[in-house]
Amino acid sequence: DELVPTLEAGELWLDVNLIAVVLPLMRQSPMPSNPFDIPTQFGAVNWYPTTENVQSITTTPSTGKTTLTAYGLKAGVPFSDELEEDAIVALAPEIRSGMARDAADVIDDVILNGDTTANNNINHDGVLISTSTPGKAHFLLGFDGLRHLPFVDNTAQRIRVAGALANTTFNNLMLKLGKYAAPQTRGDVVFIAPVNVAIKTMQLAQVETMEKYGPRATISAGEISSIYGTPLLWSGLLKLVDTTGAVRSASSNNTTGQILALNTSQWRVGFKRQITLEPDREPGKSQTTLYVSFRIALAERTGTRSTATHTALAYDISSVT
């Protein structure tokens, strides 16, 4: 109890949201049950001219639902009484801050890269992934994430660049989004890129120099936050891939870049359990284990991944290493 003061879990949850890049973009829903159904988008409504004293023609819009199914993840860090007593820094706060960073990374990772296929999936092609074997995307098996939709579910939404990054790469991604490229509110539509690709974006002729981009040119500002008015987010959890767009088991093959484009309003993140922080004291071993856990779900709002066009992926972007 001394390690978990009042409201500590709430403060940890706030820290996770501040650290995460992808999670704050998404609409989030509590899940009163597991699984939990949310309505999909209503179908189109027909409009008719009106005539005085004549009953208007009505439309019953098509309805549907999509299901959020929670996936639990937990991490624990044990430490001895002696270690805490002898540590130069306050040990429990250091462990807590480290686990907040880890939780933010894991949440972003599963949202971006989740793939329920255990063998030959998009995160470790050529390897059978076990949930008990760390280091091989073992925690990404709970649901299919953002990248999975254009890469596997609706392959018409992916673009193989097979060349260097260009401004047309971003234009072509927006064309894939179609009507979803127009945000209803600012920030609905975003690009997400690996760090290497984001750095290469700063070298595009359209944004690098003052005469092209003005005072925010990357040659003077040293950063780029949007492309054609659409936010560009850097994420270390969106990895380099091989030329097919998958993460290969041999890391030497993962030398090309990718860019994800999506309308975030068409995705929903659910939490059956928000961040929970629990100590487990074992007096007989003079040891305490600090556990952090959560239960998360992800669903896209149209209800049919195979025809959804709100998310697109460009891959095999060369010269990014």
Disulfide bonds with the S-S distance in Angstrom:
none
